[in-house]
Amino acid sequence: MPPVPARIGHVVLLSLQDPADASELIESSRAVLGPIPGITSLGVGTHLETGRAALIDDYDVALYIGFETEADYAAYLAHPDHVAYVDAWRPRLTSIRIIDILEAD
């Protein structure tokens, strides 16, 4: 079995008012969120078109952030850098969808 990237996976799908801002959002995500303590994995990018009809493709940028504990995740949500990131980007978004995954024992 392949390794699990983290016990808790936080997936965020972001749609921008101006899709041309995707590169800026990606760089901001790496720079601002990456250093926050408790994050064990971080991935950020755009949709990969594979021609599969079942894939969700109605977003501009997707984030995957991994945590080992619920306490780490809660601390991340309350962290001032995360709060500032959300406050800065929320007005530039048309939608945000979040999926939180707890790895099964």
Helices and strands as residue ranges (DSSP letters): E 8-16, G 19-21, H 22-28, I 29-33, E 39-45, E 61-67, H 70-78, H 80-89, G 90-92, E 93-102
